[in-house]
Amino acid sequence: MTPQSNLITDAESEQDVEDIPLLPPCDLYSDELEMESDLHLRQMVLLISCLEWLWRDRTDYFVGGNLTVYYSQKRIKTREFRGPDFFVVQGVEPRSRKSWTVWEEDGRYPDVIVEILSESTAEVDRTTKKELYQNTFRTLEYFWFDPESLEFTGFSLNRSGYQPIQPNPQGQLWSEQLQLFLGVHQDKLRFFAPTGELVPTPEEAALFEQQQRLAAEQRAERLAAKLRELNIDPDSL
């Protein structure tokens, strides 16, 4: 090969590199506004903490709250959409993330999204975001909940788009992706096991365990007292 042909090849290679479109940086920080009220923040944290407690032995999911989902260079420039209030992606590393960047996650979008409605976001959540999650994200399940009016609705995705999820007799909606019911309990959106039990917060679980230990100790004390009444030393048994 002549030196001239080498020059041509190098020039062509440089041109090919220049023609490759540049992706946005992958280490992007979330660009979300603060939650509209303490009520909205507490609801988001409640969902996250309950699911993390329930799935504490799992290492194959990510749960995010008020975190930007970056999926398009154009959308980054226009800042047209913001991230879901709560979302879950399964089958991924459970590491901490500054945002969810689709092109750095093998093209994975959220499997489940929950939006917490407010006066300023409700219309967008019911229309524009619903269309985005249905047509672009192809998110399999989408729910929204209003912590003030207690409006609660859910949709599952099929070939024709989102279809309403029908409630059970308790008014709860089944999430096939999470294998859990979602329903309103004491004016909060909560998770319920398939058998109907409320999924506790870590604090509720710790309190229940403490109560169970106390009840067991009290039963043991009553039994020991009864044995002593019968002139039986419980420590000898």
C-alpha positions as CSV (number, residue, x, y, z in Angstrom):
1,M,0.0,0.0,0.0
2,T,1.4,3.4,-1.0
3,P,1.8,6.3,1.5
4,Q,-0.9,8.2,-0.5
5,S,-3.4,5.4,0.0
6,N,-2.6,5.5,3.7
7,L,-3.4,9.2,3.8
8,I,-6.7,8.6,2.1
9,T,-7.7,5.8,4.5
10,D,-6.8,7.9,7.5
11,A,-8.8,10.8,6.2
12,E,-11.8,8.6,5.5
13,S,-11.5,7.2,9.1
14,E,-11.5,10.7,10.6
15,Q,-14.6,11.6,8.5
16,D,-16.4,8.4,9.7
17,V,-15.7,9.3,13.3
18,E,-17.0,12.8,12.7
19,D,-20.2,11.4,11.3
20,I,-21.0,9.3,14.4
21,P,-23.7,11.1,16.4
22,L,-22.7,12.2,19.9
23,L,-24.8,10.8,22.7
24,P,-25.5,13.1,25.7
25,P,-23.2,12.5,28.7
26,C,-24.1,9.4,30.7
27,D,-23.4,10.8,34.2
28,L,-26.4,13.1,34.3
29,Y,-27.9,14.5,37.5
30,S,-31.6,14.4,38.0
31,D,-33.3,17.6,37.1
32,E,-36.5,17.4,39.1
33,L,-38.4,20.1,41.0
34,E,-39.1,19.6,44.7
35,M,-42.3,17.8,45.6
36,E,-45.3,20.1,45.7
37,S,-46.0,19.5,49.4
38,D,-44.9,17.5,52.4
39,L,-47.9,15.2,51.8
40,H,-46.6,14.4,48.3
41,L,-43.1,13.8,49.6
42,R,-44.2,11.5,52.4
43,Q,-46.3,9.5,49.9
44,M,-43.3,9.0,47.6
45,V,-41.0,8.0,50.5
46,L,-43.7,5.6,51.9
47,L,-43.9,3.7,48.6
48,I,-40.1,3.4,48.3
49,S,-39.5,2.4,51.9
50,C,-42.2,-0.3,51.8
51,L,-41.0,-1.9,48.6
52,E,-37.4,-1.8,49.7
53,W,-38.3,-3.5,53.0
54,L,-40.4,-6.2,51.2
55,W,-37.6,-6.8,48.6
56,R,-34.7,-6.5,51.1
57,D,-33.2,-9.8,50.0
58,R,-33.4,-9.0,46.3
59,T,-30.5,-7.7,44.2
60,D,-32.1,-7.3,40.8
61,Y,-34.1,-4.1,40.8
62,F,-34.0,-0.3,41.1
63,V,-36.6,1.9,42.6
64,G,-36.5,5.7,42.1
65,G,-38.5,8.7,43.3
66,N,-38.8,12.1,41.7
67,L,-35.9,11.1,39.5
68,T,-35.4,12.2,35.9
69,V,-35.6,9.5,33.2
70,Y,-33.3,10.6,30.4
71,Y,-34.3,8.9,27.1
72,S,-33.6,11.3,24.3
73,Q,-31.0,13.9,23.4
74,K,-33.8,16.2,22.0
75,R,-35.8,16.0,25.3
76,I,-32.7,16.9,27.3
77,K,-32.4,20.1,25.2
78,T,-36.1,21.0,25.4
79,R,-36.6,19.8,29.0
80,E,-40.1,19.0,27.9
81,F,-40.7,16.1,30.3
82,R,-39.7,15.4,33.9
83,G,-39.3,12.2,35.8
84,P,-41.9,10.0,37.5
85,D,-42.6,10.4,41.2
86,F,-42.1,6.7,41.7
87,F,-40.9,4.0,39.4
88,V,-39.5,0.5,39.4
89,V,-37.2,-1.3,37.0
90,Q,-36.6,-5.0,37.5
91,G,-33.7,-7.1,36.2
92,V,-31.0,-4.4,36.8
93,E,-28.2,-3.6,39.2
94,P,-29.5,-2.1,42.5
95,R,-26.8,0.5,42.6
96,S,-27.3,4.2,43.4
97,R,-28.0,6.4,40.4
98,K,-28.1,10.2,39.9
99,S,-30.8,9.7,37.2
100,W,-32.1,6.9,35.0
101,T,-30.3,7.2,31.7
102,V,-31.9,4.8,29.2
103,W,-29.0,4.5,26.8
104,E,-26.7,3.6,29.8
105,E,-29.2,0.9,31.0
106,D,-29.3,-1.2,27.9
107,G,-32.4,0.6,26.7
108,R,-34.4,-0.3,29.8
109,Y,-37.4,1.9,30.7
110,P,-39.5,1.7,34.0
111,D,-41.7,-1.4,34.3
112,V,-44.0,0.4,36.8
113,I,-44.7,4.1,37.3
114,V,-46.8,5.9,39.9
115,E,-47.5,9.6,39.6
116,I,-48.7,11.5,42.7
117,L,-51.2,14.0,41.5
118,S,-51.2,17.7,42.5
119,E,-53.2,20.7,41.4
120,S,-50.4,21.8,39.1
121,T,-49.5,18.4,37.6
122,A,-52.8,16.4,37.4
123,E,-53.8,17.3,33.9
124,V,-50.3,16.5,32.5
125,D,-50.1,13.3,34.5
126,R,-53.5,12.2,33.1
127,T,-52.8,13.1,29.5
128,T,-49.3,14.0,28.3
129,K,-47.4,11.7,30.6
130,K,-49.8,8.9,30.2
131,E,-49.3,9.1,26.4
132,L,-45.5,9.3,26.9
133,Y,-45.4,6.2,29.2
134,Q,-47.7,4.3,26.8
135,N,-46.1,5.1,23.5
136,T,-42.5,5.9,24.2
137,F,-41.6,4.3,27.4
138,R,-43.9,1.3,26.9
139,T,-44.1,1.1,30.6
140,L,-46.2,-2.0,31.4
141,E,-48.2,-0.5,34.3
142,Y,-49.0,3.1,35.1
143,F,-50.8,4.3,38.3
144,W,-51.7,7.7,39.6
145,F,-52.9,8.7,43.1
146,D,-54.1,12.0,44.5
147,P,-53.2,12.2,48.2
148,E,-55.9,14.9,48.8
149,S,-58.9,13.6,46.9
150,L,-57.7,10.0,47.1
151,E,-58.4,9.5,43.4
152,F,-56.6,6.3,42.4
153,T,-56.4,4.8,38.9
154,G,-54.2,2.2,37.2
155,F,-53.5,1.0,33.7
156,S,-51.8,-2.0,32.2
157,L,-50.3,-2.0,28.7
158,N,-51.5,-4.3,25.9
159,R,-51.2,-4.1,22.1
160,S,-53.8,-1.4,21.8
161,G,-52.4,0.7,24.6
162,Y,-53.3,1.3,28.2
163,Q,-56.3,-0.5,29.6
164,P,-57.8,0.3,33.0
165,I,-57.0,-2.2,35.8
166,Q,-60.2,-3.4,37.4
167,P,-60.3,-3.1,41.2
168,N,-60.9,-6.1,43.5
169,P,-63.8,-5.9,46.1
170,Q,-61.6,-3.9,48.4
171,G,-60.9,-1.3,45.7
172,Q,-57.3,-2.5,45.3
173,L,-55.5,-2.7,41.9
174,W,-53.3,-5.7,41.0
175,S,-49.8,-5.1,39.7
176,E,-48.7,-8.0,37.7
177,Q,-45.2,-6.6,37.5
178,L,-44.8,-6.2,41.3
179,Q,-47.0,-9.2,42.2
180,L,-48.7,-6.9,44.7
181,F,-52.0,-5.0,45.1
182,L,-51.9,-1.3,45.4
183,G,-54.7,0.3,47.4
184,V,-55.6,3.2,49.7
185,H,-55.1,2.6,53.4
186,Q,-55.7,5.4,56.0
187,D,-55.6,8.0,53.2
188,K,-52.2,6.7,51.9
189,L,-51.4,4.6,48.8
190,R,-50.0,1.3,50.1
191,F,-48.8,-2.1,48.9
192,F,-50.7,-5.3,49.8
193,A,-49.5,-8.9,49.5
194,P,-51.4,-11.2,47.1
195,T,-53.1,-12.7,50.2
196,G,-54.3,-9.2,51.3
197,E,-51.9,-8.3,54.1
198,L,-50.6,-4.8,54.3
199,V,-46.9,-4.5,53.4
200,P,-45.4,-2.7,56.4
201,T,-42.9,0.1,56.5
202,P,-39.6,-0.8,58.2
203,E,-40.8,1.0,61.3
204,E,-44.1,-0.9,61.3
205,A,-42.3,-4.2,60.8
206,A,-39.9,-3.5,63.7
207,L,-42.9,-2.5,66.0
208,F,-44.8,-5.7,65.1
209,E,-41.7,-7.8,65.8
210,Q,-41.3,-6.1,69.2
211,Q,-44.9,-6.7,70.0
212,Q,-44.6,-10.3,69.0
213,R,-41.6,-10.8,71.3
214,L,-43.4,-9.0,74.2
215,A,-46.5,-11.2,73.7
216,A,-44.3,-14.4,73.7
217,E,-42.6,-13.3,76.9
218,Q,-45.9,-12.6,78.6
219,R,-47.2,-16.0,77.6
220,A,-44.1,-17.6,79.0
221,E,-44.4,-15.7,82.3
222,R,-48.1,-16.8,82.6
223,L,-47.2,-20.4,82.0
224,A,-44.3,-20.2,84.5
225,A,-46.7,-18.7,87.1
226,K,-49.2,-21.5,86.5
227,L,-46.6,-24.2,86.9
228,R,-45.5,-22.7,90.2
229,E,-49.1,-22.8,91.4
230,L,-48.9,-26.5,90.8
231,N,-45.6,-26.7,92.7
232,I,-43.6,-27.3,89.6
233,D,-40.4,-25.4,89.1
234,P,-40.5,-24.1,85.4
235,D,-36.7,-23.9,85.4
236,S,-36.5,-27.7,86.0
237,L,-38.4,-28.5,82.8
